[in-house]
Amino acid sequence: MLIEQPARLMRYLYPRALWRPTPTERAVYLTFDDGPIPEVTPFVLDVLGHYGVPATFFMVGENCAKHPDVFETVRSAGHRLGNHTYNHWGTTRHSALAYLRNVQKANEILHTDLFRPPHGLMWHHHYMAIKHAGYRVVMWDVVTRDYSSKLNGQDVLRNVRHLARPGSIITFHDSLKSFDKILYALPRSIEWLLHEGYEFRRL
């Protein structure tokens, strides 16, 4: 549960980060990490387009550079873009300055003020460097764990159904390790959320 829906104490680690922006409104915010890649991102876009649902994509700069057509398709579809570093860097092996430079390199492509750290973790001095550079740090209220080899699509859908609530930022991944799970879980999650009366919003 600490992973799927972080405890209140964990939310204090990053003051002013977005975890659950509108807890009094029946709205949710779909987000997708780690893309864009041609094997998965087009499927995600097709599902979102089918249901008329907006989302926010936290993209790896290197993937944008490798797959500019897929990146442009996401941007042209009107979805919100977020920065997920250039090389999907964690913070344990990099100074705050090197980390920020990697983020800024990605932003030469992305041009966004939204940032989410890979793996959802940063040391405090990395967090402060990102904040001082003008980025809005976005975390999550529900992470589906679609990346886990221990879960299947039904498990991912179950996480959404059990944990989504008003104001939730819900995190999926448009990555190869998630693809088999989201094939099943993404459309069914959207259908369930719509049935429950949720509005979908961009961050």
WOJOTA-V465663 format. One line per field, one symbol per residue. psi: psi as a letter, one per 30 degrees, with the letter a starting at -180 (. if undefined). burial: + if it has 24 or more other ideal C-beta (glycine too) atoms within 12 Angstrom, else -. Layout:
# WOJOTA-V465663
psi: ???
burial: ???
This chain:
# WOJOTA-V465663
psi: efeejkleeeffeikglkeieifgkilljklklfakkffeeeeeeeeeeefhkllkjjkkeeeeeeieeeeeeeeffglkklkhleghklffgkleeeeeeeeeeeffeeilgkkkkkggkklefeeeeeeffgkjkkblfkkfhffkfflaeeeeeeeeeffklkgkjkkakileffefefeeeeeeeeeeeeeggkkkll.
burial: ---+++-------+--+++++-----+++++++++++--++-+++-++--+-++++++++++++--+--++-+++-+-+++++++++++-+--+----++-+++-++-++-+-+++++-+-+---++-+++---+++++++++++++---+-+-+++++++-+++-+++++++++--+++++++++++++-++----+-++++
